[in-house]
């Protein structure tokens, strides 16, 4: 497996909290095969709310509890920095992450990789943007406990992870694109 494919495989395992043996990954040649495999191994349901929606609600509840603020004051366009006035933001981030069962880096992850991520020129991320990222990178932690996955949720997460981990434009990817032959992930 090429490095892009290894990083994608790790991201999928982390997102769904499901270890996938290397021998199984060898047979998963397309996004559809990964989706089918996950669907066969996860609890599946006919319907469920969008993961990004439940992700935002859980994040908002944790922030509101930690900061003792009414949830109605916290919307998707609110930046955490706007809400924190009397504590270091890093302390609040750690506390909110603990409430959600996450690592603090899951909340403070920069959307820019590498050396550029240390530059603080970008505006503060909104809670909506953080919820979207958590819905992609940590959906198993952000959805309601004991709820099943829909095929649509699995598909959306797999395709977002593929784009995020490899930089491949989703418009170039069909569910039947071969990772190595069509997407150059070999």
C-alpha positions as CSV (number, residue, x, y, z in Angstrom):
1,X,0.0,0.0,0.0
2,X,1.2,3.5,-0.8
3,X,1.5,6.2,1.8
4,X,-1.7,7.9,0.7
5,X,-3.6,4.7,1.0
6,X,-2.1,3.9,4.4
7,X,-3.1,7.4,5.7
8,X,-6.6,6.9,4.3
9,X,-6.9,3.5,5.9
10,X,-5.8,4.8,9.3
11,X,-8.3,7.7,9.0
12,X,-11.1,5.3,8.2
13,X,-10.3,3.1,11.2
14,X,-10.0,6.1,13.5
15,X,-13.3,7.7,12.2
16,X,-15.4,4.5,12.7
17,X,-13.4,3.2,15.6
18,X,-13.1,-0.1,13.8
19,X,-9.8,-1.9,13.2
20,X,-9.5,-3.3,9.7
21,X,-6.9,-6.1,9.2
22,X,-4.3,-5.5,6.6
23,X,-5.4,-8.6,4.7
24,X,-8.9,-7.0,4.4
25,X,-7.4,-3.7,3.2
26,X,-5.6,-5.5,0.4
27,X,-9.0,-6.5,-1.1
28,X,-10.6,-3.1,-0.7
29,X,-9.7,-1.5,-4.0
30,X,-12.5,1.1,-4.4
31,X,-14.5,3.5,-2.2
32,X,-17.5,1.3,-2.8
33,X,-15.7,-1.7,-1.5
34,X,-14.7,0.2,1.6
35,X,-18.3,1.4,2.1
36,X,-19.7,-2.1,1.6
37,X,-17.1,-3.5,4.0
38,X,-17.9,-0.9,6.7
39,X,-21.6,-1.5,6.2
40,X,-21.1,-5.2,6.8
41,X,-19.1,-4.6,10.0
42,X,-21.1,-1.7,11.6
43,X,-24.5,-1.6,13.1
44,X,-26.7,-0.2,10.2
45,X,-30.0,1.5,10.5
46,X,-32.5,2.8,7.9
47,X,-32.4,6.4,9.1
48,X,-30.4,8.6,11.4
49,X,-29.8,12.4,11.7
50,X,-26.9,13.8,9.8
51,X,-23.6,13.2,11.7
52,X,-22.7,16.9,11.3
53,X,-25.9,17.9,13.0
54,X,-25.4,15.6,16.0
55,X,-21.8,16.6,16.1
56,X,-22.7,20.3,16.4
57,X,-25.4,19.7,19.1
58,X,-22.9,17.6,21.2
59,X,-20.2,20.2,20.8
60,X,-22.6,23.1,21.6
61,X,-23.8,21.3,24.7
62,X,-20.3,20.7,25.9
63,X,-19.2,24.3,25.3
64,X,-22.4,25.6,27.0
65,X,-21.9,23.4,30.0
66,X,-18.2,24.2,30.3
67,X,-18.7,28.0,30.0
68,X,-22.1,28.0,31.8
69,X,-23.7,29.8,28.9
70,X,-27.2,29.2,27.4
71,X,-27.1,27.0,24.3
72,X,-29.3,29.5,22.5
73,X,-26.3,31.9,22.6
74,X,-24.1,29.5,20.7
75,X,-24.6,29.0,17.0
76,X,-22.7,27.4,14.1
77,X,-21.1,30.8,13.3
78,X,-19.9,31.3,16.8
79,X,-16.1,31.1,17.4
80,X,-15.0,29.6,20.7
81,X,-12.7,32.6,21.2
82,X,-15.8,34.9,21.2
83,X,-17.2,33.0,24.2
84,X,-14.1,32.7,26.4
85,X,-13.4,35.8,28.4
86,X,-12.0,34.8,31.7
87,X,-9.9,31.7,31.1
88,X,-7.2,30.7,28.6
89,X,-8.7,29.2,25.5
90,X,-6.4,26.2,25.8
91,X,-7.9,25.3,29.2
92,X,-11.4,25.5,27.8
93,X,-10.4,23.4,24.8
94,X,-9.0,20.7,27.0
95,X,-12.1,20.7,29.2
96,X,-14.6,20.6,26.3
97,X,-12.5,17.8,24.7
98,X,-12.7,15.8,27.9
99,X,-16.5,16.3,28.1
100,X,-16.7,14.9,24.6
101,X,-14.2,12.0,25.1
102,X,-11.8,13.5,22.6
103,X,-8.2,14.6,22.6
104,X,-7.7,18.4,22.8
105,X,-6.0,18.3,19.4
106,X,-9.3,17.1,17.9
107,X,-10.8,20.5,18.7
108,X,-7.8,22.6,17.9
109,X,-6.7,20.8,14.7
110,X,-5.7,23.3,12.1
111,X,-7.2,22.8,8.6
112,X,-3.8,23.7,7.2
113,X,-1.1,21.0,7.4
114,X,2.6,21.2,8.1
115,X,4.6,24.3,8.9
116,X,1.8,26.6,7.7
117,X,-0.4,25.4,10.5
118,X,1.7,27.4,13.0
119,X,0.8,30.7,11.3
120,X,-2.2,32.2,13.1
121,X,-3.3,34.5,10.2
122,X,-6.6,32.6,9.6
123,X,-9.7,33.8,11.5
124,X,-10.8,31.7,14.4
125,X,-12.7,28.6,13.4
126,X,-16.4,28.6,14.1
127,X,-18.1,25.9,16.1
128,X,-19.9,24.9,12.9
129,X,-16.6,24.3,11.2
130,X,-15.2,22.4,14.1
131,X,-18.4,20.2,14.2
132,X,-18.0,19.5,10.4
133,X,-14.5,18.4,11.0
134,X,-15.4,16.2,13.9
135,X,-18.2,14.7,11.9
136,X,-15.6,13.7,9.3
137,X,-12.6,12.7,11.5
138,X,-14.3,11.5,14.7
139,X,-17.9,10.6,13.7
140,X,-18.1,7.5,16.0
141,X,-17.4,9.7,19.0
142,X,-19.8,12.5,17.9
143,X,-23.0,10.5,17.1
144,X,-25.5,9.3,19.7
145,X,-24.3,6.2,21.5
146,X,-25.9,2.9,20.4
147,X,-27.2,4.4,17.2
148,X,-26.6,2.7,13.9
149,X,-25.0,4.1,10.8
150,X,-26.9,4.7,7.5
151,X,-25.2,3.8,4.2
152,X,-25.5,7.5,3.3
153,X,-23.5,8.5,6.4
154,X,-20.8,5.9,5.8
155,X,-20.5,7.0,2.1
156,X,-20.3,10.7,3.0
157,X,-17.6,10.1,5.6
158,X,-15.5,7.8,3.5
159,X,-15.5,10.3,0.5
160,X,-14.7,13.2,2.8
161,X,-11.9,11.3,4.4
162,X,-10.6,10.3,1.0
163,X,-10.4,14.0,-0.1
164,X,-9.1,15.2,3.2
165,X,-6.3,12.6,3.5
166,X,-5.2,12.5,-0.1
167,X,-6.1,15.9,-1.5
168,X,-7.9,14.2,-4.3
169,X,-10.8,16.3,-5.5
170,X,-14.1,14.5,-4.8
171,X,-15.4,15.5,-8.2
172,X,-12.7,13.1,-9.7
173,X,-13.8,10.2,-7.6
174,X,-16.6,7.7,-8.3
175,X,-17.5,5.0,-5.9
176,X,-15.9,2.6,-8.4
177,X,-12.6,4.5,-8.8
178,X,-9.7,2.1,-8.2
179,X,-7.4,3.5,-5.5
180,X,-4.2,2.6,-7.3
181,X,-5.1,2.6,-11.0
182,X,-7.5,5.6,-11.1
183,X,-6.5,7.7,-8.1
184,X,-2.8,7.0,-8.0
185,X,-2.7,6.0,-4.4
186,X,-0.3,3.1,-5.0
